[in-house]
Amino acid sequence: MNEWKDHINEILNGSINDYEPIIIFHEEKLHQFILLLVRDEKLAKEWTVNTLEYVYKVLPSFKKQSREDFDNWFILTAVAFIFNQLESIKRPHNTKEVSGTNREIDRYFIQLPIHTQQALLLARIFNLSPQSISLLIGSSVEEIKQSLFSIPEELVQKQLPENHESPCLDNNSLYLYVTSSDQIEETEDHLEFCPTCRERLQQLKRILNGWNAYFNSHGLSESLKTEVLEKLDPYKRQKVKKPLSYQLISVAFVLVIGALLINTMPHLSNWKTLAGNYLSHGEFYNVWDKGTYIATDREISFEITGMEMSPILTRVDFEINSERELVENQSPTGSQLIDISKPGLVSLKTKEELYPIRVISAISKNDELTKGSFYLDLNRIEDLVLPEEFELVFNSTRVGGVLGQWEITLPVQYQNGLVSMEETELGQTVNLNDKVKIDLENFLHSETGSLLDFSYEFTYQEKDRIIKRYEELRRKEGYGYFWNHPQITTDIKVENEAGEELLFHSTYNPPQDNVPLDNKVESAIPTIETVNLYHNYFVDLATGNTTRALEKGEKLYARINEVTYSEFAGFELSIDLKEAERTPINKEYEGTSIDYYTIKRLEADQDNPERYEVKIIGSHESDTFITRFQWFLGSFDGNPPDHVSFQANWEDFYETPVFQDPNTLYHFEIPLNQPLGLPESFTLTAYEASYHFRVENLERIPLFRE
């Protein structure tokens, strides 16, 4: 168990001081990030303290185990809070210079678009991927990648005078030489005999070093740990009790579904409270006269026309009207006229506080995109018991690409009544090759969404195999019991009679009873309880856009689309690097036979040099259960040839459907022209084995009562 997990456990049991090392580890980067955003030292320290306080309050929502998982969760949670702060205060963008920085670089940075600044800060300070940055700021992944690569190059062009004398290298060639592997040999040949370009290369490196230092040069003079710790209240140690009825369990599971998209989950002590919101009030629908809740700006009207709430999701209907030409935004559920990724778009207001609400998704209801629905999860707000009356505040600064201000305050009143969700008990079990068992338990449906409640686990026979194998690994190799244990992945579709699929929203694994961490491998392979949430819309699989709404009474079925799991493999193959038709390997691995390899010499073509094509061929015990391996060139102890480069055809090989060519276990190519020459032989190591079930012939499971 890693040190962060130990600290978190102590924190949740009442030890505030265990938060101190987490503060010390993250405060510098948080302060750096906030300072370069707000450009005010006093405000940056205040926000850093507030952010660390906020993350402390939502620590119970962190559920995973590893240090890497926690650090990533911490950053995403903190940054989302900071962006909400920026939105809530509506503070104009500050262009004040930050003291202690390279003035030229600082001036260049502050003239960049704000989203570009944010992307650079997230990448440089927190080392976030373009995909994570895209979720936080709403820009496309490609735009972010382009910014991260082109902005430093643009800075070089501004600060390094171009040399137009032939045959000297231009700035672009020098930049590519430093940042990539393009034309290394030709560039080095020129630099050897050109002192002018060598000097310009040193200038370029100084510019890039200054650029890199800019994001790490605003450290705190002293730690903020004292200010943070003084604001914290200790957690009370609580024993988690099992709910009294299945209905309460189902409702509690539902109330936390949206957590995957906003990277936080309510802690266990709130389940009963959150479920009580639903059990007390039931479903409701608020409607009102047209024109009641409407905002108009820049010749564009934005109107809230209705609202429906259930324990699965809350739906808010809206309508946009304008004679102006409006620009679309892309979202995971199709094009929209409002950017739903914008922080601060929706807030819940009580008499005491304002709570930011994440718009989980939006679905358009007409081709013009002027009518649609927002989907919210109001029931998962941390530490909030929904009152009988509250307000939803909608605040958009851009509609259809037009800047403006559209703010609507919507009063919400619950209507007392009985629960009107439709629940179907399934009680269906699917056994896959006596290795994995899936239990489909319940299907819940309301006007705002549908929910499938199921669990999966290894069969007794497969658990026994896993336990014995890991015991053998431990004896022979010294591997720990919890290292890289098997993980099952499932994909279950909900579809109608014709095979049209409902739009999948998210999946959630409700918290399990605590398993004692001892020396028994059984504790590493528990039964996994799972909840899948679906929108009541069918989806076009090619585009990802919705096609039509689910009709009342339309029959639905569950179809198991994919089941896989993987485990550490850890074996090596010795390959002689010369042409071979069928060189025997004759190795068995858990029911899969690695039979032989072939090596064929291929001539150079337009896209590839002269090379060896290597294929590893095998066979499987069953055509419904296939093993694939993750390989790398070299051995576990790092023996040569680590200098040999090769092309593994990752896209072609790993994106090929498993059952299309199951007997080709690996396919890669080695160019003959190697810098250090070709070895006579090399080691190919299988790091991981993944297991795949053929499921296309399984019968669908009805999600309705006959």
Summary of the structure (lengths in Angstrom):
residues: 706
radius of gyration: 28.9
end to end distance: 48.4
largest distance: 85.8
contacts: 2056
relative contact order: 0.07
helix: 32%
strand: 32%
